[in-house]
Amino acid sequence: MPTTKAVSEKESRAKIRAYTAKRPPATRRRLKEIADTIRKAAPGAVDAWSYQIPAFRYNGKILVWYAGWTNHLSMYPLGVEDRKIAEQKGYKTAKGTVQFPLDDPLPVSLIKRLVKSRMAAIKAPKK
C-alpha cells in the first residue's frame, strides 16, 4: 500500500528528481513543463511527494498530483466541473483525473485554470 506520510520539501524534490530521471526523455521534458506551469499558476505552492508521484502542496494541503506515463501526463485531483471543462477541450478524463497526450502541446492555459480552481477549493471554507 502506498504511503501518504508527509515528507519534507527537500526530500520531496529529491524523490521527484529520481522519479523524473527514470522516465523517457520526452516524458521528462513534459514533467518539467507541467511542474513549471503549476508553479507559475500557484505562487506559494511547494513541491510534495505523495502516493509515489510528484505533487504540489498549497496552504498545507495537496493542490495537485501529476505523473508521467508512456503516452500521457496525468493531473489529479479534479472536481466534476473541472473534468467537464477538460473534456470539452478534448482531453480524456476519468474520476478525478485528466490526461494530456505527450504528442500534443501542453495546454498551459487549461492547466492554469484547473490549478486556480483547486486553489479556490482549498481556500473555500468548509460547509
C-alpha positions in Angstrom: 0.0 0.0 0.0 1.5 3.4 -0.9 2.5 5.7 1.9 0.8 9.0 2.4 3.2 10.1 5.1 4.2 13.8 4.5 7.8 14.3 3.6 9.8 17.5 3.7 10.0 19.7 0.7 13.7 18.9 0.3 13.1 15.2 0.4 10.1 15.6 -2.0 12.4 17.4 -4.5 14.9 14.5 -4.3 12.2 11.9 -4.9 10.7 14.0 -7.8 14.2 14.2 -9.4 14.6 10.4 -9.0 11.1 9.8 -10.4 11.7 12.1 -13.4 15.1 10.6 -14.1 13.5 7.1 -14.6 11.2 8.4 -17.4 12.0 8.6 -21.1 13.4 11.9 -22.3 10.1 13.2 -23.8 8.2 12.4 -20.6 11.0 14.1 -18.5 10.6 17.3 -20.6 6.9 17.2 -20.2 7.0 16.6 -16.4 9.3 19.7 -16.1 6.9 21.7 -18.3 3.8 20.8 -16.3 5.6 21.4 -13.0 6.7 24.8 -14.2 3.2 25.6 -15.3 1.7 24.6 -12.0 4.3 26.6 -10.1 3.5 29.7 -12.1 -0.2 29.3 -11.6 0.2 28.7 -7.8 2.7 31.0 -6.3 3.5 29.7 -2.8 2.8 26.1 -3.7 5.7 23.8 -2.7 6.9 20.5 -4.1 5.5 17.4 -2.4 5.7 13.7 -2.8 2.6 11.6 -2.1 1.2 8.2 -3.4 4.6 7.6 -5.1 4.1 10.5 -7.5 5.0 14.2 -7.6 2.6 16.8 -6.2 2.3 20.3 -5.0 1.2 21.4 -1.6 -0.7 24.6 -1.1 -1.8 26.0 2.3 -0.8 22.7 3.9 -2.9 20.6 1.5 -2.2 18.7 -1.7 -3.0 21.1 -4.5 -2.4 18.6 -7.4 -0.6 15.4 -8.2 1.0 14.9 -11.6 2.5 11.9 -13.2 4.3 10.9 -16.4 3.2 7.7 -18.2 4.2 6.1 -21.5 1.8 8.2 -23.7 0.5 10.9 -21.5 0.8 13.1 -18.4 -1.9 12.9 -15.8 -3.0 15.5 -13.3 -5.1 14.8 -10.2 -7.5 15.5 -8.4 -10.1 17.4 -10.3 -13.7 18.0 -9.5 -16.6 17.3 -11.7 -16.8 20.8 -13.2 -13.0 20.8 -14.0 -13.2 17.4 -15.7 -16.1 18.7 -17.8 -14.0 21.7 -18.9 -11.1 19.4 -19.8 -13.5 17.0 -21.7 -14.9 19.9 -23.7 -11.4 20.8 -24.7 -11.0 17.2 -26.0 -8.9 15.6 -23.2 -9.5 12.2 -21.8 -10.7 12.2 -18.2 -11.6 9.7 -15.5 -12.7 10.1 -11.9 -10.6 12.9 -10.6 -8.0 13.0 -13.4 -7.3 14.4 -16.8 -4.7 13.1 -19.3 -2.6 15.2 -21.6 -1.1 13.2 -24.6 2.7 13.5 -24.8 2.5 14.1 -28.6 0.3 17.2 -28.2 1.4 20.6 -26.9 0.7 21.0 -23.2 -2.5 23.1 -22.7 -0.9 25.7 -20.4 -4.0 27.9 -20.1 -6.2 24.9 -19.2 -3.7 23.6 -16.6 -3.5 27.1 -15.1 -7.3 27.3 -15.0 -7.5 23.8 -13.3 -4.9 24.8 -10.7 -6.6 28.0 -9.9 -9.9 26.1 -9.4 -8.1 23.7 -7.0 -6.6 26.7 -5.1 -10.1 28.2 -4.7 -11.4 24.9 -3.4 -8.6 24.7 -0.9 -9.2 28.3 0.3 -13.0 27.9 0.4 -14.5 27.5 3.9 -15.8 24.0 4.6 -19.5 23.8 4.9 
